[in-house]
Structures are given as structure tokens and as C-alpha cells.
């Protein structure tokens, strides 16, 4: 755990972020920097509630880890009070600075099958313990969530507008990938006009006129120079056979943009129990220079925000559990957790394999939960050691 902390301080300006942390308490006995450190470490220590933090920081190991001479480092009620007045803008700024570190390492771009490299943005919403939040993420060497906008039920598109305009343009995103909800004129026009980015959407809605037009074209007998890109292949990593038909030149909803549409058929060679072996979906984009294979891969990258952000946070910190009835507290928690997830994610990629091999776990399947347990276990050695 000490090496992880040193890695964070060396790679990111972590101590500066903690020193800049602010809340609205007057003359607090527990500094906001302590609150930020404790909540950030919930991610790497796998603590699923503020109560779990409270119980941990009462131990001698935790007090020595934090260099505290109090009976406890910070209580769950103090954490709640601090987060009620937390400076969200400061944490958002820290997230942008963390992305700057990854950008300097060349980890924000995605390599496409055509050989092209792009900065890909992902947008999606999820439920977090009774609150809804629309998350914007970058899908590169890591799937990194960089911002969140809380919203009411059914208000995802409005929230996506705020989070994209706040973070998307500043990060130089070239294309924004979303699910079928985002196949609408307001979102597409926002990407093109406000962000200067393209939009790409995966959908199964065959009733849309643009899909029907594409289906009519793809069902015609092949002709020389018919403008249809045809490709077939096998995705060995996903054990999937795929077939793509793609073409550009489509218009939709009187928008001034040309669209490219891909029809993707997939057959899973080893489908999971209860899951169909065959799937048909459509990919619609304003970037007509993308190949059909590029469109298919980008459509699948959309799952990065679900698997590598939503599910991972839930597994590590219980983000989908009802832990507070105050939306500001939940939003502050999520932003700090996202910051912790960036640092922990880079540590897992760069250091964890060697670390687990040194403690005799070589050959085991590396999971974030396993790395978290290694970090937790390392702290117990402080029980009989000096500060």
C-alpha cells in the first residue's frame, strides 16, 4: 500500500489535490484533505460504505497508516457532513488533471482495425443507490470516467448535454459513442456543433427510416461500384464470427449531415448460458470515413463504460447501494471514487502483475478485487510495526 501511495504521488499530483480539497464546514477538526484521502482509498481498499471506512479507521493499522494519534482517523458522520458541502468543481478539475497525465503517456487514444487512432468518448447513465447519473468517459488504453452529471429519472439526454459540454470539448474527443437513446437530432447536433466531434450510435431499432433505407440497399443484389463495403471475419478474442455491410450517403431528420450505416451480424461460437448465439445490430455515425470494422469495434467499446466503470465501481465500493439520501453527498462520492479509479487503474496496468507474482500469486487470474485484497493485506503488517 505504501508503494501504491508513492506511485500516486509520483505519477499524479495527489498531494496537491488533497491540499486543495474544500468543503463548507467552519473550523473543521478533520481537514478536507483527510476526507479526500480516505474516500479516494475506498476504491483500492474495496470499502463498500462510509460505515466500513469508519470501522477500518478505528484500527491501529489504519491510524498508523494515516499517522493519526486520535482514537480514530475520521468517523462516518464526519465524512457525511464534509461531503454535504464538498467542492465538486475542485474534484472535477483534479479529474481533468489526471486525464492530462494519461494523455502525456499516450493512453487516451484507441487503435481501430483500419490502423486509425482516435480519441473516443463514451456517454451513458446508470442508477447509483437511488440517484441517477450520466457519466462521460474516455475509451483508450484504459476506460476512464472523467465526469458525472446527476439527473432525475428520464432526464438522461439533458444531463448528457451538460456533461458533454463541460468535459467533452476540453478533452479533444473526436467521436462520442452512445446507445440507442442517443440516436436523436439534439445529441448528434450537439456533438457536431458544440464539441466538434462525430457521433456514433449502436441500435437494434429497425423501425427507424434511416435503418429501413440502409436495409433496402443492403438487400439488393451486389453490383460493381454499388458503394457497399462488405467484410466478414472471426473475432478470436470474443469467439465470434461477424459479417458487416456498410454504406455512406444517408440523410436523416433533415439534418445537414451525411450518415454512414453498418449492418452487423454476429454469431457467438460459445454463447453464454441463456444468451442467444446470433445477434443483429446497426451502427449509425456521422463519420463517413470509418470502415465497417471500425464501426463494429466502436459499437462494442460502448460496453467499456458499463463493464469497466459502473460494474467495477459497484464491485469495489458498492456505488449502487443506497448509502445516503443526499444527492450532493452521492455526487461528491462518485467524483472522488472516479479519481481513485483512474489512479488504481493505472497501478493495476503498470504494477499489479509484478506485485502479485512477488507474493506467490503468479498464474492466477488478475482481477481488481484480488489486487485490492493484496493492498489491504499489506496494511495489517502495521499492527506490530512502528508508525
C-alpha positions as CSV (number, residue, x, y, z in Angstrom):
1,X,0.0,0.0,0.0
2,X,2.9,2.3,0.7
3,X,4.3,1.7,-2.8
4,X,0.8,2.4,-4.3
5,X,0.7,5.7,-2.4
6,X,4.2,6.6,-3.6
7,X,3.2,5.7,-7.1
8,X,0.2,8.0,-6.9
9,X,2.3,10.9,-5.5
10,X,5.0,10.3,-8.1
11,X,2.7,9.9,-11.2
12,X,-0.2,12.3,-10.2
13,X,-0.2,15.5,-8.2
14,X,-2.2,13.6,-5.5
15,X,-0.9,15.6,-2.5
16,X,-1.8,18.9,-4.3
17,X,-5.3,17.6,-4.9
18,X,-5.7,16.7,-1.3
19,X,-4.3,20.0,-0.2
20,X,-6.8,21.9,-2.5
21,X,-9.8,19.9,-1.2
22,X,-12.5,22.1,0.3
23,X,-15.9,21.8,2.0
24,X,-18.2,24.2,3.7
25,X,-17.6,23.3,7.4
26,X,-16.3,26.1,9.6
27,X,-13.1,25.3,11.6
28,X,-13.2,21.6,11.0
29,X,-11.2,19.3,13.3
30,X,-10.8,16.8,10.4
31,X,-9.3,18.6,7.4
32,X,-10.9,18.1,3.9
33,X,-7.6,16.6,2.8
34,X,-8.1,13.7,5.2
35,X,-11.7,13.2,3.9
36,X,-10.5,13.2,0.3
37,X,-7.7,10.7,1.1
38,X,-10.0,8.3,3.0
39,X,-12.8,8.4,0.3
40,X,-10.3,8.0,-2.5
41,X,-8.7,5.0,-0.8
42,X,-12.1,3.3,-0.6
43,X,-11.6,2.2,-4.2
44,X,-8.2,0.5,-3.8
45,X,-9.2,-1.0,-0.4
46,X,-12.6,-2.2,-1.5
47,X,-14.6,-0.5,1.2
48,X,-18.3,-0.5,0.3
49,X,-19.7,2.1,2.6
50,X,-18.8,5.0,4.9
51,X,-19.5,2.7,7.8
52,X,-16.9,0.3,6.5
53,X,-14.5,3.2,6.4
54,X,-15.5,4.2,10.0
55,X,-14.8,0.6,11.2
56,X,-11.5,0.4,9.4
57,X,-10.0,3.8,10.6
58,X,-10.5,2.8,14.2
59,X,-7.9,0.0,13.9
60,X,-4.3,0.5,14.9
61,X,-3.2,-0.3,11.4
62,X,-5.3,2.5,9.9
63,X,-4.2,5.0,12.5
64,X,-0.6,4.2,11.8
65,X,-1.2,4.3,8.1
66,X,-2.6,7.8,8.3
67,X,-0.2,8.9,11.0
68,X,-3.1,9.8,13.4
69,X,-2.8,9.8,17.2
70,X,-6.6,10.1,17.6
71,X,-8.7,7.2,18.6
72,X,-9.9,7.1,15.0
73,X,-9.0,8.9,11.8
74,X,-12.4,10.2,10.8
75,X,-16.0,9.0,11.6
76,X,-18.7,8.1,9.0
77,X,-20.8,11.0,10.3
78,X,-17.9,13.5,9.8
79,X,-17.4,12.1,6.3
80,X,-21.1,12.7,5.6
81,X,-21.0,16.3,6.9
82,X,-17.9,17.1,4.9
83,X,-19.3,15.6,1.6
84,X,-22.6,17.6,2.1
85,X,-20.7,20.8,1.3
86,X,-18.0,19.3,-0.9
87,X,-16.4,21.5,-3.6
88,X,-17.4,19.4,-6.7
89,X,-15.6,21.8,-9.1
90,X,-12.3,21.2,-7.4
91,X,-12.6,17.4,-7.8
92,X,-13.7,17.8,-11.4
93,X,-10.5,19.8,-12.0
94,X,-8.5,17.1,-10.4
95,X,-10.0,14.5,-12.8
96,X,-9.1,16.6,-15.8
97,X,-5.5,16.9,-14.5
98,X,-5.5,13.1,-14.1
99,X,-6.5,12.8,-17.7
100,X,-3.6,15.1,-18.6
101,X,-1.2,12.6,-17.0
102,X,-2.7,9.7,-19.1
103,X,-2.6,11.9,-22.2
104,X,1.1,12.5,-21.6
105,X,1.6,8.8,-21.6
106,X,-0.4,8.3,-24.8
107,X,-3.1,6.3,-23.1
108,X,-6.2,8.2,-24.3
109,X,-6.3,7.1,-27.9
110,X,-8.0,4.0,-29.3
111,X,-6.4,1.9,-32.1
112,X,-9.1,0.9,-34.7
113,X,-8.9,-2.1,-37.1
114,X,-8.1,0.2,-40.0
115,X,-5.0,1.4,-38.2
116,X,-6.5,4.8,-37.4
117,X,-6.1,6.2,-33.9
118,X,-9.0,8.2,-32.3
119,X,-9.9,9.8,-29.0
120,X,-13.2,8.0,-28.2
121,X,-15.7,9.4,-25.7
122,X,-18.4,7.2,-24.1
123,X,-21.6,8.5,-22.6
124,X,-24.2,6.6,-20.6
125,X,-26.3,6.8,-17.5
126,X,-26.7,4.5,-14.5
127,X,-28.5,4.3,-11.2
128,X,-26.4,4.8,-8.1
129,X,-28.2,3.9,-4.9
130,X,-31.4,5.8,-5.7
131,X,-29.8,8.6,-7.7
132,X,-29.2,8.7,-11.5
133,X,-26.0,10.0,-13.0
134,X,-24.9,10.4,-16.6
135,X,-21.2,9.6,-17.0
136,X,-18.7,10.7,-19.6
137,X,-15.7,8.5,-20.2
138,X,-12.7,8.2,-22.5
139,X,-12.1,4.8,-24.0
140,X,-8.4,4.3,-24.7
141,X,-5.8,2.0,-23.2
142,X,-8.0,2.4,-20.1
143,X,-11.7,3.1,-19.9
144,X,-11.5,6.2,-17.7
145,X,-14.6,8.1,-16.4
146,X,-13.9,11.8,-16.3
147,X,-17.2,13.4,-15.2
148,X,-20.7,12.8,-14.0
149,X,-23.9,14.8,-14.0
150,X,-26.7,13.8,-11.7
151,X,-30.2,13.9,-13.1
152,X,-33.8,12.8,-12.5
153,X,-35.5,9.8,-13.9
154,X,-36.0,10.1,-17.7
155,X,-33.7,13.2,-17.9
156,X,-30.6,11.4,-19.3
157,X,-30.3,13.3,-22.5
158,X,-30.5,16.7,-20.7
159,X,-27.8,15.5,-18.3
160,X,-25.6,14.2,-21.2
161,X,-25.8,17.7,-22.7
162,X,-24.3,19.2,-19.6
163,X,-21.6,16.7,-19.0
164,X,-20.5,16.6,-22.7
165,X,-20.3,20.4,-23.0
166,X,-18.5,20.6,-19.7
167,X,-15.8,17.9,-20.4
168,X,-16.0,16.6,-24.0
169,X,-14.8,19.6,-25.9
170,X,-12.0,20.3,-23.4
171,X,-10.6,16.8,-23.8
172,X,-10.4,16.9,-27.6
173,X,-12.8,14.0,-28.1
174,X,-13.1,13.0,-31.8
175,X,-16.2,10.8,-31.6
176,X,-18.9,10.2,-28.9
177,X,-20.3,6.6,-28.7
178,X,-23.7,6.0,-27.1
179,X,-26.6,3.6,-27.1
180,X,-29.9,3.8,-29.0
181,X,-31.2,6.6,-26.8
182,X,-28.6,8.9,-28.4
183,X,-29.8,8.3,-31.9
184,X,-31.6,11.7,-32.0
185,X,-31.1,15.1,-33.6
186,X,-30.3,17.1,-30.4
187,X,-27.5,14.8,-29.4
188,X,-26.0,14.5,-32.9
189,X,-26.1,18.2,-33.5
190,X,-24.6,18.9,-30.1
191,X,-21.7,16.6,-30.9
192,X,-21.1,18.2,-34.3
193,X,-21.7,21.8,-33.4
194,X,-20.7,22.2,-29.8
195,X,-18.0,19.6,-29.4
196,X,-16.6,19.4,-32.9
197,X,-16.9,15.6,-32.6
198,X,-18.7,12.9,-34.5
199,X,-21.5,10.8,-33.1
200,X,-21.8,7.0,-33.3
201,X,-24.7,5.0,-32.0
202,X,-25.5,1.3,-31.8
203,X,-29.1,0.3,-32.1
204,X,-31.4,-2.6,-32.8
205,X,-34.4,-0.3,-33.8
206,X,-35.1,-1.4,-37.3
207,X,-38.2,0.8,-37.5
208,X,-36.1,4.0,-38.0
209,X,-36.3,5.3,-41.5
210,X,-32.5,5.5,-41.8
211,X,-32.2,1.8,-40.9
212,X,-35.0,0.9,-43.3
213,X,-33.3,2.8,-46.1
214,X,-30.0,1.0,-45.4
215,X,-31.7,-2.4,-45.1
216,X,-33.3,-1.8,-48.5
217,X,-29.9,-1.0,-50.0
218,X,-28.1,-4.0,-48.4
219,X,-30.7,-6.5,-49.6
220,X,-30.2,-5.6,-53.2
221,X,-28.0,-8.0,-55.3
222,X,-24.4,-7.0,-55.3
223,X,-23.4,-4.7,-58.1
224,X,-20.0,-3.3,-59.2
225,X,-19.3,0.0,-57.5
226,X,-22.5,0.0,-55.6
227,X,-20.9,1.8,-52.7
228,X,-21.4,-1.0,-50.2
229,X,-18.5,-2.2,-48.1
230,X,-18.6,-5.9,-47.4
231,X,-16.5,-7.7,-44.9
232,X,-16.5,-11.0,-42.9
233,X,-14.2,-12.4,-40.3
234,X,-13.7,-14.0,-36.9
235,X,-13.1,-12.2,-33.6
236,X,-10.9,-14.8,-31.9
237,X,-10.8,-12.9,-28.6
238,X,-14.6,-12.8,-28.4
239,X,-15.0,-16.2,-30.1
240,X,-17.4,-14.5,-32.6
241,X,-17.9,-14.8,-36.3
242,X,-19.1,-11.5,-37.8
243,X,-20.5,-10.2,-41.1
244,X,-20.7,-6.5,-42.0
245,X,-22.4,-4.5,-44.7
246,X,-21.8,-0.7,-44.6
247,X,-22.5,2.3,-46.8
248,X,-22.5,6.1,-46.6
249,X,-24.6,8.8,-48.1
250,X,-27.8,8.5,-46.0
251,X,-29.7,11.5,-44.7
252,X,-32.0,11.6,-41.7
253,X,-34.4,14.0,-40.0
254,X,-33.5,16.9,-42.2
255,X,-30.0,17.2,-40.6
256,X,-27.3,18.7,-42.7
257,X,-25.0,15.7,-42.1
258,X,-24.3,12.7,-44.1
259,X,-24.5,9.4,-42.2
260,X,-22.9,6.1,-42.6
261,X,-24.8,2.9,-41.6
262,X,-23.4,-0.5,-40.9
263,X,-25.4,-3.7,-40.6
264,X,-23.6,-6.1,-38.3
265,X,-24.4,-9.8,-37.9
266,X,-22.6,-11.7,-35.2
267,X,-22.6,-15.4,-34.3
268,X,-21.1,-16.4,-31.0
269,X,-19.2,-19.7,-31.2
270,X,-19.6,-20.3,-27.5
271,X,-22.6,-18.3,-26.2
272,X,-23.1,-17.9,-22.5
273,X,-25.9,-19.9,-20.9
274,X,-29.2,-18.2,-21.6
275,X,-27.8,-15.9,-24.3
276,X,-28.7,-16.2,-28.0
277,X,-25.9,-17.2,-30.3
278,X,-26.9,-14.8,-33.0
279,X,-27.2,-11.0,-32.8
280,X,-28.1,-8.4,-35.4
281,X,-27.5,-4.7,-34.7
282,X,-27.0,-1.4,-36.6
283,X,-24.3,1.2,-36.2
284,X,-25.0,4.8,-37.3
285,X,-22.3,7.5,-37.4
286,X,-21.6,10.9,-38.9
287,X,-18.0,9.9,-39.5
288,X,-18.3,8.5,-43.0
289,X,-14.5,7.8,-43.2
290,X,-14.8,4.9,-40.7
291,X,-14.6,1.4,-42.1
292,X,-17.3,-1.1,-41.3
293,X,-14.8,-2.9,-39.0
294,X,-14.1,0.3,-37.2
295,X,-17.8,1.0,-36.7
296,X,-18.3,-2.5,-35.2
297,X,-15.4,-2.2,-32.8
298,X,-16.5,1.3,-31.6
299,X,-20.0,0.0,-31.1
300,X,-18.6,-2.7,-28.8
301,X,-16.4,-0.2,-27.0
302,X,-19.6,1.3,-25.6
303,X,-19.7,-1.6,-23.1
304,X,-16.5,-0.3,-21.6
305,X,-18.4,2.3,-19.6
306,X,-20.7,-0.4,-18.3
307,X,-18.2,-3.1,-17.5
308,X,-15.1,-1.0,-16.5
309,X,-16.8,1.9,-14.7
310,X,-20.3,1.1,-13.5
311,X,-19.8,-2.6,-12.6
312,X,-16.3,-2.1,-11.4
313,X,-17.3,0.8,-9.0
314,X,-20.2,-1.3,-7.8
315,X,-17.9,-4.3,-7.0
316,X,-15.2,-2.1,-5.3
317,X,-17.2,0.5,-3.4
318,X,-20.8,-0.6,-3.6
319,X,-21.7,2.5,-5.6
320,X,-25.2,1.2,-6.4
321,X,-26.1,0.7,-2.8
322,X,-28.3,3.2,-1.0
323,X,-25.8,4.9,1.3
324,X,-27.2,8.4,1.5
325,X,-30.3,10.4,0.9
326,X,-28.4,13.5,-0.1
327,X,-27.7,13.9,-3.8
328,X,-24.7,16.2,-3.2
329,X,-23.1,13.6,-1.0
330,X,-23.6,10.9,-3.6
331,X,-22.2,13.1,-6.4
332,X,-19.2,14.0,-4.3
333,X,-18.5,10.4,-3.5
334,X,-18.8,9.4,-7.2
335,X,-16.4,12.1,-8.4
336,X,-13.8,11.2,-5.7
337,X,-14.2,7.5,-6.5
338,X,-13.7,8.2,-10.2
339,X,-10.5,9.9,-9.3
340,X,-9.4,6.9,-7.2
341,X,-10.4,4.6,-10.1
342,X,-8.0,6.4,-12.5
343,X,-5.1,6.0,-10.2
344,X,-5.9,2.5,-9.2
345,X,-6.5,1.5,-12.8
346,X,-3.1,2.8,-14.0
347,X,-1.5,1.0,-11.0
348,X,-3.1,-2.3,-12.0
349,X,-2.0,-1.9,-15.6
350,X,1.6,-1.0,-14.7
351,X,2.5,-2.6,-11.4
352,X,0.0,-5.2,-10.2
353,X,1.2,-8.2,-12.3
354,X,4.7,-7.9,-10.9
355,X,3.4,-7.3,-7.4
356,X,1.2,-10.4,-7.4
357,X,4.0,-12.6,-8.8
358,X,6.3,-11.5,-5.9
359,X,3.8,-12.7,-3.3
360,X,3.3,-16.0,-4.9
361,X,0.1,-15.5,-7.0
362,X,1.8,-15.9,-10.4
363,X,-0.6,-17.8,-12.8
364,X,-3.7,-16.6,-11.0
365,X,-6.3,-14.6,-13.0
366,X,-5.6,-11.0,-12.2
367,X,-8.6,-9.1,-11.0
368,X,-9.0,-5.7,-9.5
369,X,-10.6,-7.3,-6.4
370,X,-7.6,-9.5,-6.0
371,X,-5.2,-6.5,-6.2
372,X,-7.4,-4.7,-3.7
373,X,-7.1,-7.6,-1.3
374,X,-3.3,-7.6,-1.6
375,X,-3.2,-3.9,-0.7
376,X,-5.5,-4.4,2.3
377,X,-3.4,-7.3,3.5
378,X,-0.2,-5.2,3.3
379,X,-1.6,-2.8,5.9
380,X,-2.1,-5.4,8.5
381,X,1.7,-5.6,8.9
382,X,1.4,-2.1,10.6
383,X,-0.3,-3.7,13.6
384,X,3.0,-4.7,15.1
385,X,5.3,-2.1,13.5
386,X,6.1,1.5,14.3
387,X,4.4,4.4,12.6
